[in-house]
Amino acid sequence: MRWNLVVLASCLAMAGCAGASMAERQDENVQSSLQYDSVPCDQLLAQRNELAQRYRLSQDAKPSFSDPGVGLGPFTPDVRSKTQRDVEQASGRIDAMNRSIARRECGKPAKQTKLGLPS
């Protein structure tokens, strides 16, 4: 029994060191919204909507994180399918786009200034 635990612990440690752990790959899904600040609002809205439609996600998708257990995150191998990893990566991109859209107030009508004589 002890031998099995030693082998299991060694395998988990090697899986975590290989750069393919679940925690590491899920962290990669979180992206900076600053990269989208240079994209014009109308193009950014179109890109976000197209990405959400392609992966069948909502327009307010956010990346998800699994809870492998206390202290086991770096050692849990990533066993998700490529399709699932792509969907979760798209969720991260949509979330970053949404933060840029919200910060720049894209899609909202421009504030109109009143022109007229003071009363």
N, C-alpha and C positions, 0 to 999 in steps of 0.2 A: 504493500500500500504506500509506504513512504517513497519507494522508487517511482511509482506513478506520479506522485505529487512533485517530485523533483523534475521529472521529465516535463510535466505540464507547466511548471513554473518556468523552465528553460525555454519552452516553446513560446509562451506568452511574452517573455522578455525579448526573444529574438523578433517576434512579430512587431513589438513596439519599437524596436531599434531600426527596423527596416524602412521606416517612413511611410508605412501603409496602415497606421493605426486608425481606428475609427475617429478618435478625438482629433487627431491631426488633420484628417481629410475634412471633417465637419467644420473645423476652424477656417479652412481655406474658402468655405462658402461665403463667409462674411467679407464683404467688399467695401471699399471706401466710396462714398458718394461723390467725392471731389472730382473723380475722373469723368463724371457726367456733366459737370458744371459748364464745360465749354461747348456742349451740344445744345443747339437751339431747342427751345421748349417744345415746339410742334414736332420736331424730329424725335425728341426724347420720349414724348408721349406715344408716338407711333411705334417706336422700338419696344417700349415697355408692353404695349398692348399686343404686339406681334409675338413677343417672347412668351407672354402669359397664354396666348391662344395656342401657340405651338406645343407647349408642355401641359396644356389644360390646367392652368393655375389661375387663381384669382388675381386681380390687379393689385391687391394689397398683400401678396404672399410674402412670407418671412422665412428665413432659413430655420430649420428645426435641428434640435440636438437630442441625441439619445442619452440615457443615463445608464452607463454600463455597470455602475457600482462604485463604491467609495475606493478610490485609489487605483482602479483598474483601467481607467480611460486610456492612458498611453500604451497599455499592453493588450488591449482588445483589438484583434485584427478586424479590418474592414471587410465584411462579407456581403455588403450590399451589391446589387447588380449594377452594371454600367448605366442602365436606364434610370435606376433610382438615384445614382450619384449625379447624373446629368440633370434630373428634375430638381434635386436639392441645390445644385449649383445655380440653376436658373432662378430659383427662389431667392438666393442671395443677390443675384444681379438685379432682380425686380425690386427688392428691398432697397438697394443702393440707389436705383433710379428714383424710387418714390421719395427717398430722403432729399435728393437733389431737387425734385419737382416741388416738394413742400417748402424747402428753404427759399427757392427762387419764386415761389408762388405762381408756378406755371398753370395755365388753364383757367385762371381767374380773370374776370374782366378788369381792364385797367381802370384805375380810379379816375373819375372825371372831375375836372375842376370847374367850379361854377364861374361863369363869366357874366358879369352884370354890374350894375351900379350899386354901391352900398346904400342902404336905406337910412 
